[in-house]
Amino acid sequence: MFNKYFIKRILYYFYGEKFFKRFHYDWSNYPSRFEIIQKIIDKKKYENYLEIGCDKDSNFSKIKVKNKMGVDPLSGGNIKMTSDDFFKENKIYFDCIFIDGLHVYEQVKKDIFNSLKFLKDNGVIILHDCLPLKIWNQVVPQIYGHWNGDVWKALVEARTMKDIDTYTCKADHGLGIIFKRPNRNLLKVNISNFKKLKFKKYYIDHNFLMNIIEEEDLEKLLF
Ligand SMILES: C[S@@+](CC[C@H](N)C(=O)[O-])C[C@H]1O[C@@H](n2cnc3c(N)ncnc32)[C@H](O)[C@@H]1O
């Protein structure tokens, strides 16, 4: 039967980008976001954790840490507001911030900048859903059941900033990892509008655009 996105997908076939190759990562063979986040918290002896976008608390409830805050305007966490409103009022500094709220480039970029203001110097930002498998998963607004949004575009832009050090770990739909330290592998590209990046470019160049790493590499990068 037709689902609620059917008409929008038909329109996209005619008017949207036409590139239908896909990646074949089977995320069930990779570590989960929870495992990676907990490992980082434990290794770095972090105490203050913030999650933006909690939904059913599938991740938030599992994280073991001294202090945790979860921000979501609709469900889950322990603070019912948008990330923008939260950061307007917030005075707390965090060791680890997991950004998993509204998966749209402009909002993710705002969440990254606001998080950097409240991230301790030794801290880390983690972003969910950075590696969409096919074009449908990343079209904004959503036109497909499983939706990663265009978080990946914000990640590519972060890779061009010299004061932060950004990676994408092959795990759980792609975990962006941002350290507050000088960029160790600055991405030099001539892109004036990251929102306009095409899925085809991401598909062909994702290794260097996103600075892809395996979980094993992450341990070495933590210190
Ligand atoms: C993908 S879910 C989060 C999943 C959760 N982090 C996990 O790992 O299971 C996205 C959540 O972001 C929330 N959200 C949407 N817009 C937001 C915003 N502006 N600020 C904070 N959260 C937002 C939604 O209400 C939704 O619950």
The ligand as an SDF file (V2000), in Angstrom:
LIG
                    3D

 27 29  0  0  0  0  0  0  0  0999 V2000
   16.2210   10.1990   16.9160 C   0  0  0  0  0  0  0  0  0  0  0  0
   15.3360   10.7110   18.3070 S   0  0  0  0  0  0  0  0  0  0  0  0
   16.5100   10.5720   19.6120 C   0  0  0  0  0  0  0  0  0  0  0  0
   16.9250    9.1650   19.9190 C   0  0  0  0  0  0  0  0  0  0  0  0
   17.7720    8.9590   21.1460 C   0  0  0  0  0  0  0  0  0  0  0  0
   18.8600    9.8900   21.2740 N   0  0  0  0  0  0  0  0  0  0  0  0
   18.3460    7.5670   21.1420 C   0  0  0  0  0  0  0  0  0  0  0  0
   19.5680    7.4080   21.0110 O   0  0  0  0  0  0  0  0  0  0  0  0
   17.5590    6.6190   21.2610 O   0  0  0  0  0  0  0  0  0  0  0  0
   15.2270   12.4320   18.0460 C   0  0  0  0  0  0  0  0  0  0  0  0
   14.5770   13.2150   19.1460 C   0  0  0  0  0  0  0  0  0  0  0  0
   14.9190   14.5780   18.9740 O   0  0  0  0  0  0  0  0  0  0  0  0
   13.8750   15.3530   19.4670 C   0  0  0  0  0  0  0  0  0  0  0  0
   13.9820   16.7140   18.9380 N   0  0  0  0  0  0  0  0  0  0  0  0
   13.4620   17.2160   17.7980 C   0  0  0  0  0  0  0  0  0  0  0  0
   13.7650   18.5130   17.6800 N   0  0  0  0  0  0  0  0  0  0  0  0
   14.5260   18.8340   18.7560 C   0  0  0  0  0  0  0  0  0  0  0  0
   15.1420   20.0300   19.2020 C   0  0  0  0  0  0  0  0  0  0  0  0
   15.0450   21.1670   18.5060 N   0  0  0  0  0  0  0  0  0  0  0  0
   15.8340   20.0070   20.3570 N   0  0  0  0  0  0  0  0  0  0  0  0
   15.9550   18.8550   21.0640 C   0  0  0  0  0  0  0  0  0  0  0  0
   15.3820   17.6830   20.6860 N   0  0  0  0  0  0  0  0  0  0  0  0
   14.6750   17.6850   19.5430 C   0  0  0  0  0  0  0  0  0  0  0  0
   12.6200   14.6190   19.0470 C   0  0  0  0  0  0  0  0  0  0  0  0
   11.5370   14.9720   19.8920 O   0  0  0  0  0  0  0  0  0  0  0  0
   13.0490   13.1550   19.1760 C   0  0  0  0  0  0  0  0  0  0  0  0
   12.6030   12.6150   20.3970 O   0  0  0  0  0  0  0  0  0  0  0  0
  1  2  1  0
  2  3  1  0
  2 10  1  0
  3  4  1  0
  4  5  1  0
  5  6  1  0
  5  7  1  0
  7  8  2  0
  7  9  1  0
 10 11  1  0
 11 12  1  0
 11 26  1  0
 12 13  1  0
 13 14  1  0
 13 24  1  0
 14 15  1  0
 14 23  1  0
 15 16  2  0
 16 17  1  0
 17 18  1  0
 17 23  2  0
 18 19  1  0
 18 20  2  0
 20 21  1  0
 21 22  2  0
 22 23  1  0
 24 25  1  0
 24 26  1  0
 26 27  1  0
M  CHG  2   2   1   9  -1
M  END
$$$$
